[in-house]
């Protein structure tokens, strides 16, 4: 029989982690890597959210051609690991 494991997160510590410059660099790198894998016409932006100062990233289309391709093939959704069956 498996034993029950209880994990209690340090909410303040996790919040600090999500706001630190090192985490911004990690998230920025991941977002840029996804955009680069998608090819020409896609890009990434990273910023601190205004509400809680946590790092947020966006990967999306930057040109009309990429926008149309994304509409037809869901390229961004697939690149970030989403499903579309």
VMD Tcl script that draws the C-alpha trace (Angstrom):
set ca {
  {0.00 0.00 0.00}
  {1.32 3.42 -0.98}
  {1.91 5.97 1.75}
  {0.20 9.32 1.52}
  {2.64 12.18 1.00}
  {1.64 15.70 1.96}
  {3.52 18.60 0.37}
  {3.12 22.09 1.74}
  {4.49 24.89 -0.42}
  {6.08 27.98 1.03}
  {3.80 30.46 -0.77}
  {6.00 33.46 -0.03}
  {9.08 31.64 -1.32}
  {7.33 30.55 -4.52}
  {6.12 34.11 -5.06}
  {9.66 35.44 -4.67}
  {10.92 32.82 -7.11}
  {8.34 33.85 -9.72}
  {9.40 37.50 -9.42}
  {13.19 37.15 -9.51}
  {15.31 38.21 -12.52}
  {16.71 34.68 -12.89}
  {13.22 33.27 -13.43}
  {12.51 35.99 -15.98}
  {15.61 34.87 -17.89}
  {14.49 31.22 -17.81}
  {10.95 32.00 -18.96}
  {12.21 34.43 -21.59}
  {14.55 31.74 -22.94}
  {11.77 29.15 -23.11}
  {9.39 31.51 -24.88}
  {12.04 32.61 -27.37}
  {13.00 28.98 -28.07}
  {9.35 28.16 -28.87}
  {9.08 31.18 -31.17}
  {12.33 30.23 -32.92}
  {11.09 26.66 -33.44}
  {7.94 28.01 -35.06}
  {9.99 29.88 -37.66}
  {9.64 33.19 -39.42}
  {6.69 35.38 -38.47}
  {6.46 34.27 -34.84}
  {7.83 36.03 -31.79}
  {7.94 36.12 -28.01}
  {7.51 38.85 -25.40}
  {8.17 38.70 -21.67}
  {7.09 41.15 -18.98}
  {6.25 41.49 -15.30}
  {2.50 41.53 -14.68}
  {1.23 44.75 -13.14}
  {-0.89 43.03 -10.50}
  {1.61 40.83 -8.68}
  {4.91 41.48 -10.51}
  {5.21 37.86 -11.69}
  {6.89 37.05 -14.96}
  {4.57 36.46 -17.92}
  {5.49 35.34 -21.43}
  {3.65 35.49 -24.75}
  {4.40 33.45 -27.87}
  {2.43 34.40 -30.96}
  {2.25 35.55 -34.53}
  {3.94 38.73 -35.69}
  {3.03 38.71 -39.39}
  {-0.16 38.21 -41.39}
  {1.27 35.10 -43.05}
  {2.07 33.48 -39.69}
  {-1.34 34.54 -38.39}
  {-3.08 32.76 -41.28}
  {-0.94 29.64 -40.83}
  {-1.77 29.60 -37.13}
  {-5.50 29.87 -37.91}
  {-5.29 26.88 -40.24}
  {-2.83 24.65 -38.34}
  {-2.85 25.84 -34.71}
  {0.93 26.13 -34.82}
  {1.30 28.16 -31.62}
  {-0.97 25.85 -29.62}
  {1.04 22.83 -30.75}
  {4.37 24.54 -30.02}
  {3.45 25.24 -26.40}
  {2.27 21.69 -25.84}
  {-1.46 22.27 -26.12}
  {-3.90 19.82 -27.66}
  {-6.33 20.38 -30.47}
  {-7.98 17.14 -31.55}
}
mol new
graphics top color blue
foreach p $ca { graphics top sphere $p radius 0.5 }
foreach p [lrange $ca 0 end-1] q [lrange $ca 1 end] { graphics top cylinder $p $q radius 0.2 }
display resetview
